[in-house]
Amino acid sequence: MIAQEDFWNDPDTATAKLKERTRISDLIETWDKIFAEIEDAETLLELAHEEEDKEVEREVELQLNRLGQKVKKFSVAIMLDGEDDTKSAIVSINAGAGGTDSQDWTEMLFRMYTRWIDKKGLKLQMIDYQPGDEAGIKGVTFSVSGEYSYGLLKVESGVHRLVRISPFNAGGKRQTSFASVFVYPELKDEIRVEIDEGDLRIDVYRASGAGGQHVNKTSSAVRITHLPTGVVVQCQQEPSQHRNKEIAMKVLQSRLYQLEKEKQNRKMQDLHDTKDDIAWGSQIRSYVLHPYRMVKDHRTDYEVGDVDRVLDGDLDQFIEETLLSGKVK
């Protein structure tokens, strides 16, 4: 395709194809290197057996362990071939059943993802932040940009369940809390979703929570409701009402695109009904702090005991296991 004379007639398509070629070339190069290392290890192991050299056998064993990690990383890379996997992600976290505990749990999840984002070298931009009544967060929306942001984070969509001794209960009783995570691909200019202005209800209000000097002084926050679908988005992080509206429209466009894509794939789910059912039986992952300590993903049955490490942003193991399981497309 690149060799065709009219290849650059459509610069956007041409650029996308060049990126695709680069990705495929990188995968082939990685595979060739892995295959060569496997052949080298095989030859070295045969020599070790012939010479009955235990030290070389141990060296090969270490080499194979390193190769195993490379193969797993490569396997994850070839799973990230979805249409939207290279795009930036828009992430919304909302408190569910559990009152103040769930709002505190939402803040814990937000911290977990920000730590993961920092470790991956990705970039986070706040879109909306709704503080809790007593503690924590009612809801937060932010964008994540960087290599394969959506492809990696899409597996986090669903309900997350926390079991612990409640710090907000004077009786020290065990509390189960829920929060939902929804991840959408962020659209760029080359993909457009037509939105009829007549289908929108736009409300402005005074911002609340962290946001600088403009907070609570002017009606700069914007809430947009898409009447045909019931999708509601809001933004209050910028001092300018115009800028907040611009960001909210981008979020709305991304959510409508995701809804349309699910229809085309015949996998349409009413995301807003799901939001109303952030409770028992719908969780994708459980984080247990009492009476034992464990994090378990219910889609893959993968579990670890080091809860603190996971809550500190060590999510790659869960993301990789879910991608490799093929449970998320």
N, C-alpha and C positions, 0 to 999 in steps of 0.2 A: 504493500500500500504506500509506504513512504517513497518508494522508487517512482511512483506515478508522477507525471508532469504537473497535474492539477492538485497535487497534495496540499499545497499551501493556499489554495483558493479559500478555504475555510480555516483561518488561523486557530480558532478554538478547538475544532476537531483535530487539527494537526498536532497541536500541543498535547492534547489528551492521548493521542496515539503514540507520541514520542515517550510520554510518561509510562504508558503501558508496555512499550518495547523495553524501556529501561528496567522496569520491574521484572519482566520475564527473563531478560538477560542476566539480571542479578541472581534470580532464583536458579537458573541453569548453572551459572558460575559457582554458586554455593554448593549445589548438588555435585558438580564435578570435583570440587575440593574434598567434600565428604567422602565421595566414592574412592578417590585416590588415597585418602587416609585409611579407609577400611582395607583397601588392598595392601597398603604398607603394613598395617597391623597384622593382617593375615600372614604375610610373608615372614614378619618378625616372629610370630607365634610358632610357625612351622620350624624355624631355625632354633627357637628356644626348646621345642620338644625334642628335636634331633640331638641337641647338645645337652639336654636335661639341665638347662640353666634356669633355676627358680627365680633368680633376680630379674632376668629378662621377662619371664612370665608375669611377674608382678608389675613390671613396667608396661607391658601390653595391657594388663588389666586396668591400670590407671588411664591408659590411652583410650581404651574402650569406654570407660566411664565418661571421659570428656566428650567422646564422640556421641555417646547416648544423649548428652545435653544438647549438642549441636543438632542432632537429628530431631529432637523434640522442638527446638526453636525453629528449625526449618519447616517442620510439620505445621506449626502454628502459622508461619508466614504464608504457606500455600492455602491455608484456610481463609485468609483475609483477601478473598478475591471477589467479594460482593460488590455490587454496583456502587454502593455508598461507603464502603469500608475506608476509603482514603479521605473521606470528608471530615471536617470538624464536627464535634458533637454538641448538642444542647441537652443538658441534664437538669431534670427537676426532681427534687426530693421533698416529699410532703408527709407530715405527721398523720398517723392513722389512729386506730383505737388505742386508748391508754392515757389520754389526758396529758398532764405535764410530763409524765415519764416518756410518752411518745415524742413530745416536742424536744425533750432532752436527747432522746435517741436519734432524732433527725439531725440535731447538731453534731452528735458523735459520728454519724454517717458522713456528714458534710466534711468534718475534719479528716476522716479516713480517706475520702476521695481527694481532698486537697493535698494530703501527704503523698498519695499515690501519684498524683499529677506532677508534683515537685520531683519525685524520684525518677519519673519517666522523662523529665525534661520538657514536659508539655506546658502550654500556657492557658491559664484560667482567666476568664473575664466575667465579673458579676453582672447579672441581668436584673434579678429581683430578689429581695430578702424580706421575709415577714417574721419578725421576732415573736417568740412565744409570750403568753400572758404572764407567766411567772418565771419561766426559764426556758432555755432552748430556742428552737426555731419551729414555727408553724409550717413554713415552706421556703424553699430557696431554689432559684434557677440560675444557671451559669453556663457559659460556653467553654469548650475545651478544644484548643487547636494544637496541631502537631501531627506527626506521622501516625496514621491509622487510628486517630482518636475515636472515631465512631466505631470502627471495626472491633476495637478492643472493648470499649465501654458498652456496646449494645448488649452484651451478655449480662449486664448488671440490671437490666430492666426487670422489675417485678417487686414483690413485697419482701422486706427484710424484717426478721423477727428477733427481738432481744428478750432474754430471760435473765433476770438478776434480782438481787435484793434492792428494793426501791429506796433511793436516797431521799425521796419526797414523802415517804410513809413513816410516820413516827413509830409504828408498830414493828418496823423492820420486816415486813412481809415480802414474799417473792412476787414480782410483778412481770407480766408479759406485755411487751410494747411492740407496736408495728409502725413501719414507715414504708412508703412506696418510692421507688426510683424509676423514672421514665427517661429513656434516652432516645433522641431523635437526631437524624443527620442534618447538619446545617447546610442550607442551599447557597450556592454561589450564583453569580449572574447568568451563567450559561444554562441554568435550569430555572424555569419560571412556572409559577402556579398563578393562574388568573384569579384575582380576588375582586369581586364587585363591591364597590364602596357602599352600595345600597344594602349589602348583606352584613354590614358592620355596625355595632353600637360602640361608640368610643366615649369613655368616661374619664374625667380628670379629677385628681384628688391630691391632698397633701401627703407627701412621702412620710414614712415612719421608719425608725430604726437608723442604722449607720448610713451616712451619706453626705456629711459635710454641712456647710453653713446654710444651704438652701432648704434643708429638711424642716418641715413644719412651718415654712414661711411663705411659700408659694405653692399653687396647685400644679406642680410639675410632673407628678406621677401619672401614668397613663394605663388604663385598662381597656383592652379591646375584646369584644365578644363577637364571634362569628356566628350569626344567628342560625344559618342552616344546619350547622354541625354541633353548635353548643360549645365549641372550643373557646376557652377564655385564656388570654395571656395578659401579663402586666409587666411593667418596668418602671422603676423609681430610682435607679442608681445614678442617673445623670442630672445635673442641675437644670438642663434645658428640657422643656416639655416636648419640643420638636425632636430632640435626640432620643428621648424615651419612647416616643411614638415610632420613630424609625427602627429602633431595636425591637420593640414589641411586634411590629409588622414582620420583621425578619423571622422572629420566633413563630408567629402565626403561619407564615408561609411554609416553614419547615414542618410544622405539625400537620397542616393540610396535605402537604406532599406525602408525608408518612401514611396518613389515612388512605389516600388514593392508591398508594403502592400496595397496601395491604388488601384493598379491594381487588386490584388486578391479580394478585397472587391467590385470591380466594381464601385468604387467611384473615379476613377482616375481623377485628375485635373492637368492641366499643371501649376505647381507652378510658372514657369518662365513667362508664359503669364500673370498670375495674377500680377506678380511684375511689369509688364509694364502698368498695369491699376490701379495705386494707385491714384484714383481720385473719382469724384462724382459717387454716385450710388452703390459703392462697399463697403462702410464702415460698420463695425460691431458695432462701438461705436462712439458717438459724444461728444466732450468736448466743451461746449459753455461758453465763458467768457464775451461775449457782443452780443446783447444788454441785455441779462439776463444771469444768471449763472445756469448751469445744466450739468450733465453728464448722457447720456442716452445710454443704450445698445439696439440696434435695433433688436436683435434676441429675446429678452425676454420682451422688453418695460420697463424694470426696469430702474428707474432714481432716482437720488439724486440731491440736490441743493448745497451741500457743495463740490464744485469743488476742493478747495485747499486741503481738506482732502484726496480726491481721488488721486490728483497729488502728495501727500506726501506719497503715498504707501498704502492707505486703499482700497485694491482691493478685499478683501475676499468676500464682499457682492456681487460683480458682478460675481466673479468666482463661488460662491455657487449657485446663481440664474441660471446661465447658465448650470451648471452641473445638477441641479435638473430639469431643463426644458427638458433635454434629447436632446437638439439641437446639442450637440457636442458629438461624439462617441470616 
